[in-house]
Amino acid sequence: MQRIDTIYINGQFVTPHGEEWFDLINPSTEEAIGQVRLADAEDCRQAIAAARAAFPAWSRTTKAERIAALRRMHAAVSSRAAELREALITEYGAPASQAGWMVGFPADAIAASIVALENFEFTETAGTAQVIHSPLGVAGLITPWNSDAGFICNKLATALAAGCTAVIKPSELSAWQTRIVTEALHEAGLPAGVFNIVTGRGDVVGAEITRHPDIAKISFTGSTAVGKQIVRHSAETLKRVTLELGGKSPTVILEDADIATVVPMILQAGFLNSGQACIAGTRILVPRSRLGEFESAIAAAVRQIRSGDPRQTDSDIGPMVSRQQWERVQGYIRLGVEEGASLLAGGEGRPDGLHRGWFVRPTVFTDVRNTMRIAREEIFGPVLVVIPYADDAEAVALANDTSYGLSAVVLGADQQRAMAVARQIESGRVLVNTLAHEPQAPFGGFKQSGIGREMGRWGLAAFLEPKTVLAGC
Ligand code: NAD
């Protein structure tokens, strides 16, 4: 049993002032696996004070000193990969077959921020002026439960690379992963107060970060609904905000696509992270001329997908993170049927043979119109919708007919044609005949998928303010 009874403030593990205990549940078994004592607003204020006190010295460190610190963080986090893997599978239900990239994400994110820092010019000239990119101050970093350790390391490494100090508010649902990563970061030996980690409730600790006048910048990854609250509340002190929010990403299958080749990619993109991924490709746009052929192929392929015990290497999809998330997904499957869509695969309830755990049947709806709620709202589970279109122009129109714009996939035999479609899609990222990721490229959303960008020089610049200096003689 995990008993997590400390938070991390000013370089030390301390007992929180907050007294609430939160149960950690294994979503595969519904059994308690531990408890975490949650921080409260007072703990958060102490963490902010520590980060504020550490800011002047950290903001004056040299690029070389920050790179050295980030390298120590990278080594420390890399050394905890085995523990992190265990926590990801037990606490969060990540399938062992797919846990690899999630285990590597924290260290990879730190490595990417080192590259961005090495290449970043903090001083430029503009006409007769010098432009000095200066760190904003104390950053509040708020992360979701999916890939918790990766988001913590990505945001923290970028903030520190820029010369900011940080207060991190991870999700209470992923306290075990947070503990592993906090211990690793402590071992990296950074100056006290440079980073502080306070696990607590969003409406308590998160809200305090959002309102506190000593927080200059918020970097948030989570739902669009909470992102909007953060903008509202942080407006009072005009904080800079970066928001990485939800999505309803289209996967466009062009008329010349080879169905046998693209179906595995479609399912990989759609069921990524058991469907609990912001970038999951959940709206599949299919040429009407090839709809029947596509429906048969995807139905057959989904029958081969296993949703079950994440420890079994042949499980493709693990459980939903919590009962609440499971019920939400079940509600959307029910809604799809009520809206008149047809089930090609899956449906309500647990997969055959499973009687406990928050497992969902991998589900694909067809006869879907883009106006239906199952086509417009983020479900955050393994539920895909198939929407037919007449020609490339209609495919683009449907792809863009969404309030989101985080990611998109275009699949087709003619690369030029696929690229032409990709260029018209309103999305922070478009993948053409690939599911690859480029950590040096900007990542973020158009429309209600977010504000600003993470990764690369764009991510670094989001923690900096340009200062123009003109000198007379
Ligand atoms: P969430 O919005 O419920 O919570 C995210 C974080 O915000 C948690 O730490 C939570 O405690 C905190 N929070 C909640 N209320 C708050 C408030 N009032 N003030 C400040 N903080 C508050 O999201 P979740 O359920 O943890 O994660 C799933 C969501 O995250 C999905 O919508 C998904 O698309 C999104 N997401 C986006 C990305 C991306 O990069 N764009 C990546 C992963 C997940």
Residues whose N, C-alpha, C, O or C-beta is under 5 A from the ligand:
A	BS01	NAD	I142 T143 P144 W145 N146 K169 P170 S171 G200 R201 G202 D203 G206 A207 T221 G222 S223 T224 V226 Q229 E244 L245 G246 G247 A277 C278 S449
